Amino acid sequence: MRAFVVTAPRTSGVQEVINPVAGPGQVVVDVSRVGVCGTDVEFFTGEMAYLHSGHEKYPLRLGHEWCGVIASVGEGIDKNIVGKRVTADTMLGCGNCYRCLNNRQHVCENRFEIGIRNGWAGALAEQLLVPAKAIHFLPDSINDTVGALIEPGGNSLRAAQAADAKAGKKILVWGSGTIGLLTAQLASFMGAYVHVIGRNAQTLSLAKDLGANAVSQDFEEVDGGFDAVIDCTFDKDIPNKALQVVEPGGRVVYIGISGSPSLIDSRDLVLKDVTAVGILSASPGLKGTIEIYANGKVDPTPIVAATVGLSETTDVLSGKRPTNSGVGPKIHIDPRKD
């Protein structure tokens, strides 16, 4: 089959590789759609921390935001699920440790992460091997575009929930990339007043279309008084700024990760009686995201600017926008196309 392979920093392309075979408790999926995200870009450039910690190495196969159709199943798996549309949890815990046994497999020390950690091949390929226990089935009301937005949506739902988004709450979402836009959309759906701050005028305009009440490009335009601030950026200075503008007794939620250490003064955290929450993965939010998308009340499709073939993945990772792209920050890959 064809798969996209990164062999060294900024060195990549489509290769012919061996098709996966489902072992006991596993399934093989025909991949329909894959989203490219900032983590993929960091692997492409060589900046991703896992490359330096030894949790991943070249050559590697990316792709963790995806959906597809079950093509075959291994021993112990009901054959009747062949042909079903699915996505799956990216985080694959060992299943035996204390964290896994307490529903925290996404922080298992020995976990695999599809397309990210410990060599589990990702979805930028015609087929993908997945443990059956990680699968989430998709209803017909969720198309391929939305299906490949469930993983980032799960992260964003967790961030909005951690911010206690609901009617009467005023929330600042910092960043207008994919996670920022999805978080703002979901927090608005949950009833909160949402203000988005970002650098890109086009994606800020999209934030308004997705339900944000206010947007700003300049931090100086933000008055404060927020019950919660959600950092969806890669900026090392934002975590401290978030702590400054949140209301005493409020919440700061950190889902963005900078390339260098972010420093806050814990005295500010304590003296303002602020709750700080870190969000690592979509795992606990996948089921809820599927339910929200399935009922049609939240439509994330405007976030996707274009869908291109597998051979264009290097261009996408290099930052090149496909011709006639929309304004959204997300690019999707269809591995069935050249």
N, C-alpha and C positions, 0 to 999 in steps of 0.2 A: 504494500500500500504506500501511498504518498504521505510524508510527514514533514513538518517544518522543524529543522534542527539548527540550533545555535552551537557552533563548534569552538568559538573563541569570541572575545569581545568584538562586537560589530562585524562578525563573520558568520553568515547564516545562509540557509537556502532550503529548498525542497529536495528531499532525498527519497529514494525507495528503501523502505525498511520492512522487516518481517511483520506480518499481521499478528496481532495479539490473539492468544487462545485462552478461553475462560477455564480456569482451574476450579476446584471445589469452592463453592461459595462466591464465585465471581460471575460477572457478565461482561460481554463485549458489546459496545455501543457504536452504531454508525453515527458519527458526529454531524449534526445539522448546522450548528452555528457556534461561534466562539468569540468572546469579547477580548480585546487587547487592553490591558491596564498598565498602570504605572509600575507595578512589580515586574511585569514582563519587560518593560523598557529598561529597568535596572539590571536585569539579567543580561539583556542584550548589550548594554554598555559596560558591564562588568562591575557595576557599583553595588549590586545587591549583597547585603550582609552575609547571606548564607554561603556565598562563594568564598568568603574570607573566613567563615567559622568552620568550614568543612562539611556543612549540611547539604551542600550541592556542589556539583562540578561539571565542567564541560566534557564531552558534548551533552547537551540537554534539550529536552523537548517541552515547550511551554504550552500554556493554555489551561486555565482553571475556571473560567466563566463560560459555561457551555450548556447546550442541550442536545439531545439526539434521540435515536430509536434503538431499542435493544435488538441486537442482531443474533446473539447466541448466548446460552447460559451454560454454566458448569454444573458439576455434580452437586446435588442437594438443592438446586434452585428450580422452582416451578417453570416448566417450559411454556406455560400459557402466558408468561409475561413477554415473550418474544413479540416484537412489533409494537410494544408500548413506548410512548414518548416519556422521556425522563430527563432529569438533571441529577446531580449528586453532591454530597458534602465533599468539599476539598480536603478536609482534615481527616486523616485516617489513623486513628489511635491504635495502639498495640492490643487493646481489648482486655488486658490483664492487670494493669497497674491501678493504683488507688484513684488516679484522676479519671481513667476510663470507666472504672466501676462506679464512679459517682457522676456520670454524665458530663464529664469535662474532657472528652477525648481530644478536643481541639487544642488543649494545652499539654497533651501527653508528651513527655520528654523524648520518646522514641517514635513519634508519629511520622508518617509519610504525609506529604501534601501534594496533591495531584498537580503536576507541572511546576512544582516549586521546590520540594524538599525530599532529600534522600533517594533521588533517582526515579521517582514514579512518573512515567511518561505522561505528558499532558495532552490536551484535546486538540491542539493544532495539527491534526492528522485526520485521515479518513475514518479511523476507528480508535477506540479508547477502551482500555481494560479498567474495570471498576469493581470493588467489592459490592455484592448485592445489598449488604446491610447499609451502605451509604446512599442508596438510591432514593430519590423522591419522584413519584409519578406526577405527570403534568396533565391537567384536564384539557379538553379540546379548546376551551376559551383562552388558553395561553398559547400564542403563536411562537415561532422560533425566535423572533427578535426579543420578545418578552422573556422567553425561557432562558436565554443567555444573559438576561439581566437579573436573574434571581439571586445569584451569588453576591454581586455588589448590593443588591437590594436587601439581602439578609444582614449584611454589615450595617447598612444605613438604618434599617428598622431597629436593630439593637442600639444604635447611637441615639435615635429618636426616643426610644423607650428609656434609655439611661438618663436622658435629659428630662424625663417625666413630661413629655409633650402631651398636652391636653388643653381643653378650653380654659381660658384665663391665664395661661402661661405665655410669657414673652421669651422667645428663643432666638439667639444669634447663631447662625450657621456661618462659619468662617471657611470660605473656599467655594468656588463654583465649578469645580470639576465634577466628574461623574458621581463620586460619593457625596459631595456637597449638595448637588442638585437632587439626588435621590433622597438624601436625609431631609432636605427642606420640603420636598414634595410629601414625604411620609409624615413629617411633623405637622405640616399644614392639614393633611388628611385627618390626623388625630385631634385636630381642633386648636392647635397653638397658633399664636401670632408669630410669624417667622420673618426675620430680617436676615438677608444674605449679604455678606461682604466678599468681594472678589476683585480680580484684576481685569477680567475680560468682559468688555461691555456686551458682547453678543450672548455669552452664557448667562450673564446677569439678567438680560432681557428674557432669556429662556426661563430663568428661575421665576420671574413674575408670571409667565405663562403656565408654569407648573404649580402655582399656588402661593408663592412667597408674597407677603404683604408689602415688603420694602426691600430695596437693594441699595448698595453703596460700593463705590470703588475706593473711597478714601476712608481710612480708619478714623480720621478726625471728624467725619460726619456722623459717627456713631456716638450717641449720647450715653449709653449705659443703661442701667436699670433692667438688665436681663436676668430672668430666673435661671436660665441655663445658657451656656456657650458651648458649642460643639466645634472643635478644631478638626477640619477636614483638609488641612494643608500639609505641605512638606517643609514649611518655614519653621526654623528652630526658635524664632522669637515669638511666635503666636501663642504657645502654651502659657507663657508669662502674661502676655497681653490679655488673654482670655480670663485669667485669674483676676486681673485688674478691673475688668468691666462687669464681671458677674456680680449679682446682688449678694449681700451677706445671707448665708443660709441657702444659697443656690447650688447649682451643679456645674462642673466643667467636665466635658466628655472629650477624651483624646482618642481619635481614630486615625489621624494622619501621623506619619512617621518621618522625621527629618533625617537628612544624611549625616548630621552631626548632632551632638548632645543638646537637648533642650533643657534649659535651667529655669526652675521656679524657686521662689523663696517659700519654704514650708511655713514660715511664720504668717505669711499672707493667707495661706490655706487654713491655718488653725484659727487665726484671729477673725477671719470672716466666716468661720464655721461652714466652710464649703466642702461638698462631697465631690471627689475626683474619681472618674471612672475611665478605665482603659478598655478599648474594644479591639480584640485581635482578629476575630473571624466571624463569618456568617453563620456558623454551625447552628447555634441556638435560635437563629432568626429565619431559617430557610422555610420551615413549615408555615409560619405566619405570613411571610412574604408571598408564598404561593397562594394562600387564601385571599390576601388583599388584592393581588393582581387578577386572580380568577374571577372575582365578582365585578370587575370592570370599573370600579370606582377610582382606581389609580392607574393611569396609563403612562408608563415610563418611556414609550417608544420615541418621543421627540429627542431624547438624550442621544440616540444613535444617529450619527451624521451620515454614515455610508456603510455598505456591506460590499466587501471585495473578495476576490479569490485567494487561495493559499499562496500563490506565487507573489502576491503583493505584500506579504507580511513583513518582509524586510523594510520596505518603504514605509509602512505604517510605524514600525518600531523606530525608524530613523526620524520620525516626526513629519513626514510628508503627508499632506492631506490629499485624499483621492479627489479626482476631478468631480465637480458638481456636488461636493459634500454639503450637508446641512450645517447648522450652527452648533449642534451638540458636540460634546467632547469625546464621545465614544465611537470607535470604529469596530465593526464586526467583520469576522472572517467566515466565509462559507467554504469549508474544506472540500466540498464536492466540486467547486469551481477551480479552474486553473489560476 
